[in-house]
């Protein structure tokens, strides 16, 4: 990830996801990055190639496997962090 993005909200999560994708690891952060892939690419983030289908569903399933009762809340919280990062990166703030 570009050093200018490091101060944005959620950058730690996005950075972890990018590293996991580069290593071929399907983690919660990696799936979150794939959920946001189109917008992340538009703001200049280079994503490793991936052929993971339905990242939204896979992310939810991974969260449910960890904590079925909290999956919905955690999914929404992660997506909010992703959107915060994307907005900050789009504004260059």
Legacy VTK file of the C-alpha trace (Angstrom):
# vtk DataFile Version 3.0
C-alpha trace
ASCII
DATASET POLYDATA
POINTS 93 float
0.000 0.000 0.000
1.133 3.540 -0.724
2.659 5.233 2.332
0.217 8.140 1.954
-2.650 5.765 2.676
-1.178 4.545 5.958
-2.790 7.306 8.038
-6.320 6.687 6.739
-8.910 5.037 8.976
-8.857 1.273 8.495
-5.457 1.308 6.760
-4.141 -1.404 9.070
-6.970 -3.722 8.055
-6.561 -2.970 4.347
-2.797 -3.456 4.552
-3.215 -6.810 6.293
-5.738 -7.875 3.664
-3.417 -6.904 0.816
-0.536 -8.851 2.376
-2.749 -11.892 2.919
-3.973 -11.772 -0.682
-0.395 -11.554 -1.946
0.415 -14.712 0.068
-2.729 -16.504 -1.120
-4.332 -16.472 2.352
-8.121 -16.173 2.453
-8.498 -14.246 5.714
-11.183 -11.882 6.948
-9.056 -8.837 5.998
-8.296 -10.337 2.567
-11.978 -10.961 1.888
-12.811 -7.428 3.005
-10.281 -6.050 0.509
-11.908 -8.143 -2.209
-15.323 -6.754 -1.260
-13.946 -3.266 -1.799
-11.710 -4.158 -4.756
-13.421 -2.044 -7.447
-13.368 1.147 -5.407
-9.913 0.436 -3.976
-8.548 0.113 -7.497
-10.179 3.410 -8.457
-8.315 5.195 -5.665
-5.000 3.716 -6.797
-4.578 0.655 -4.600
-2.910 -2.185 -6.496
-4.475 -5.515 -5.602
-2.859 -8.900 -6.160
-4.733 -11.097 -8.625
-7.446 -13.193 -7.022
-10.150 -15.500 -8.290
-12.149 -15.728 -5.057
-15.841 -15.798 -6.012
-18.492 -14.021 -3.934
-16.203 -12.325 -1.412
-19.187 -10.784 0.411
-20.704 -14.192 1.111
-17.365 -15.740 1.980
-16.590 -12.897 4.378
-19.912 -13.340 6.153
-19.409 -17.110 6.314
-15.928 -16.665 7.798
-17.294 -14.302 10.434
-20.176 -16.660 11.219
-17.724 -19.528 11.641
-15.901 -17.479 14.293
-19.033 -16.178 16.056
-22.411 -16.983 14.544
-24.336 -14.577 16.779
-22.024 -11.632 16.159
-21.396 -12.140 12.441
-23.912 -9.570 11.240
-22.657 -6.798 13.517
-19.020 -7.552 12.792
-19.666 -7.679 9.033
-21.294 -4.251 9.149
-18.477 -2.824 11.283
-15.847 -4.122 8.862
-17.684 -2.692 5.870
-17.909 0.679 7.638
-14.128 0.646 8.148
-13.635 -0.242 4.496
-15.885 2.614 3.377
-14.088 5.043 5.705
-10.768 4.060 4.160
-12.134 4.336 0.623
-13.618 7.770 1.275
-10.419 9.083 2.845
-8.350 7.710 -0.035
-10.724 9.216 -2.605
-10.477 12.633 -0.939
-6.761 12.352 -0.344
-7.440 13.451 3.227
LINES 1 94
93 0 1 2 3 4 5 6 7 8 9 10 11 12 13 14 15 16 17 18 19 20 21 22 23 24 25 26 27 28 29 30 31 32 33 34 35 36 37 38 39 40 41 42 43 44 45 46 47 48 49 50 51 52 53 54 55 56 57 58 59 60 61 62 63 64 65 66 67 68 69 70 71 72 73 74 75 76 77 78 79 80 81 82 83 84 85 86 87 88 89 90 91 92
